[in-house]
Amino acid sequence: MKFPGATHLIYCFQYKHEAEAFYRVLRARLAKFSLSVAEEKTKIIPFGRFATQWCKRMGRTKPDTFDFLGFTHYCSTSHQGKFRVKRRTSRKKFRQSVQRMKEWIKENRMLPAKVLMVLLKRKLEGYYHYYGITDNRKRILAFHYIVWCTLFKWLNRRSQRKSFDGEKFRSSWKSSHYQVQGYM
């Protein structure tokens, strides 16, 4: 029996032997109910404050990362040099979001400019509110730039003559408050 997307769980342990013992018990417990763990989606990785040191001892350059809820989680340090888990939009979700936004702009390019911009602003706000977290600024700015270029491209194709040049479009974009406040 399969339950696609039923549960997405992360368990954290300080020691590898604890994680392995838990995994054995979890598989046995699920087997009692004729359930199983998706082996291809399950892994035990060194992650945390000592993961970098462990990887250096094992001859690897960096600790593994993992994707969860649309973010790639990775080990890093703060400005003070203390361990921090940092997150950025996962590559897969970023590409999907860009593709969906490009298709949406193409499908709605013939709407009146004001209506298009109001709807676009709403879509951007939703994206920024979900993905606009600490350490994800680079991906947010990349998404913003791609949306800007795509919109410029399709609005310029609405008539036989060129509607905008880069500067005119940039000034209308900024003056119309189409940016989401607090993120750009």
Contacts in CASP RR format, 6 or more apart in sequence:
PFRMAT RR
TARGET T0000
AUTHOR 0000-0000-0000
METHOD contacts of the structure
MODEL  1
MKFPGATHLIYCFQYKHEAEAFYRVLRARLAKFSLSVAEEKTKIIPFGRF
ATQWCKRMGRTKPDTFDFLGFTHYCSTSHQGKFRVKRRTSRKKFRQSVQR
MKEWIKENRMLPAKVLMVLLKRKLEGYYHYYGITDNRKRILAFHYIVWCT
LFKWLNRRSQRKSFDGEKFRSSWKSSHYQVQGYM
1 34 0 8 1.000
1 35 0 8 1.000
8 68 0 8 1.000
8 69 0 8 1.000
10 66 0 8 1.000
10 68 0 8 1.000
11 19 0 8 1.000
11 22 0 8 1.000
12 47 0 8 1.000
13 19 0 8 1.000
13 22 0 8 1.000
16 44 0 8 1.000
16 46 0 8 1.000
19 44 0 8 1.000
20 44 0 8 1.000
23 42 0 8 1.000
23 44 0 8 1.000
26 37 0 8 1.000
27 36 0 8 1.000
27 37 0 8 1.000
30 36 0 8 1.000
30 37 0 8 1.000
43 64 0 8 1.000
43 66 0 8 1.000
45 63 0 8 1.000
45 64 0 8 1.000
45 66 0 8 1.000
46 54 0 8 1.000
46 55 0 8 1.000
46 63 0 8 1.000
46 64 0 8 1.000
47 63 0 8 1.000
47 64 0 8 1.000
47 66 0 8 1.000
47 73 0 8 1.000
47 75 0 8 1.000
48 63 0 8 1.000
48 75 0 8 1.000
48 83 0 8 1.000
48 85 0 8 1.000
49 83 0 8 1.000
51 63 0 8 1.000
51 64 0 8 1.000
51 75 0 8 1.000
52 62 0 8 1.000
52 63 0 8 1.000
52 75 0 8 1.000
54 63 0 8 1.000
55 61 0 8 1.000
55 62 0 8 1.000
55 63 0 8 1.000
62 74 0 8 1.000
62 75 0 8 1.000
63 74 0 8 1.000
63 75 0 8 1.000
65 72 0 8 1.000
65 73 0 8 1.000
65 74 0 8 1.000
66 72 0 8 1.000
66 73 0 8 1.000
67 73 0 8 1.000
67 90 0 8 1.000
67 92 0 8 1.000
70 89 0 8 1.000
70 90 0 8 1.000
70 92 0 8 1.000
70 93 0 8 1.000
71 87 0 8 1.000
71 88 0 8 1.000
71 89 0 8 1.000
71 90 0 8 1.000
71 93 0 8 1.000
71 131 0 8 1.000
71 133 0 8 1.000
71 136 0 8 1.000
72 87 0 8 1.000
72 88 0 8 1.000
72 89 0 8 1.000
72 90 0 8 1.000
72 91 0 8 1.000
73 85 0 8 1.000
73 86 0 8 1.000
73 87 0 8 1.000
74 85 0 8 1.000
74 86 0 8 1.000
74 87 0 8 1.000
74 88 0 8 1.000
75 83 0 8 1.000
75 85 0 8 1.000
75 86 0 8 1.000
76 83 0 8 1.000
76 84 0 8 1.000
76 85 0 8 1.000
76 86 0 8 1.000
76 135 0 8 1.000
77 83 0 8 1.000
77 84 0 8 1.000
78 84 0 8 1.000
86 134 0 8 1.000
86 135 0 8 1.000
87 133 0 8 1.000
87 134 0 8 1.000
87 135 0 8 1.000
87 136 0 8 1.000
88 135 0 8 1.000
88 136 0 8 1.000
88 138 0 8 1.000
88 139 0 8 1.000
89 97 0 8 1.000
89 131 0 8 1.000
89 136 0 8 1.000
89 139 0 8 1.000
89 140 0 8 1.000
89 143 0 8 1.000
94 139 0 8 1.000
94 142 0 8 1.000
94 143 0 8 1.000
97 127 0 8 1.000
97 143 0 8 1.000
98 143 0 8 1.000
98 146 0 8 1.000
101 123 0 8 1.000
101 127 0 8 1.000
101 143 0 8 1.000
101 146 0 8 1.000
101 147 0 8 1.000
101 150 0 8 1.000
102 146 0 8 1.000
102 150 0 8 1.000
104 123 0 8 1.000
105 120 0 8 1.000
105 147 0 8 1.000
105 150 0 8 1.000
105 151 0 8 1.000
105 154 0 8 1.000
106 150 0 8 1.000
106 154 0 8 1.000
108 116 0 8 1.000
108 119 0 8 1.000
109 116 0 8 1.000
109 154 0 8 1.000
109 155 0 8 1.000
109 157 0 8 1.000
109 158 0 8 1.000
110 158 0 8 1.000
111 119 0 8 1.000
113 155 0 8 1.000
117 176 0 8 1.000
117 178 0 8 1.000
120 147 0 8 1.000
120 151 0 8 1.000
120 178 0 8 1.000
121 178 0 8 1.000
121 180 0 8 1.000
124 144 0 8 1.000
124 147 0 8 1.000
124 180 0 8 1.000
125 180 0 8 1.000
127 143 0 8 1.000
128 140 0 8 1.000
128 180 0 8 1.000
128 183 0 8 1.000
131 139 0 8 1.000
131 140 0 8 1.000
131 143 0 8 1.000
132 140 0 8 1.000
132 183 0 8 1.000
140 183 0 8 1.000
141 184 0 8 1.000
144 179 0 8 1.000
144 183 0 8 1.000
144 184 0 8 1.000
148 173 0 8 1.000
152 164 0 8 1.000
152 166 0 8 1.000
152 169 0 8 1.000
155 163 0 8 1.000
155 164 0 8 1.000
155 169 0 8 1.000
156 162 0 8 1.000
156 163 0 8 1.000
156 164 0 8 1.000
164 172 0 8 1.000
173 179 0 8 1.000
END
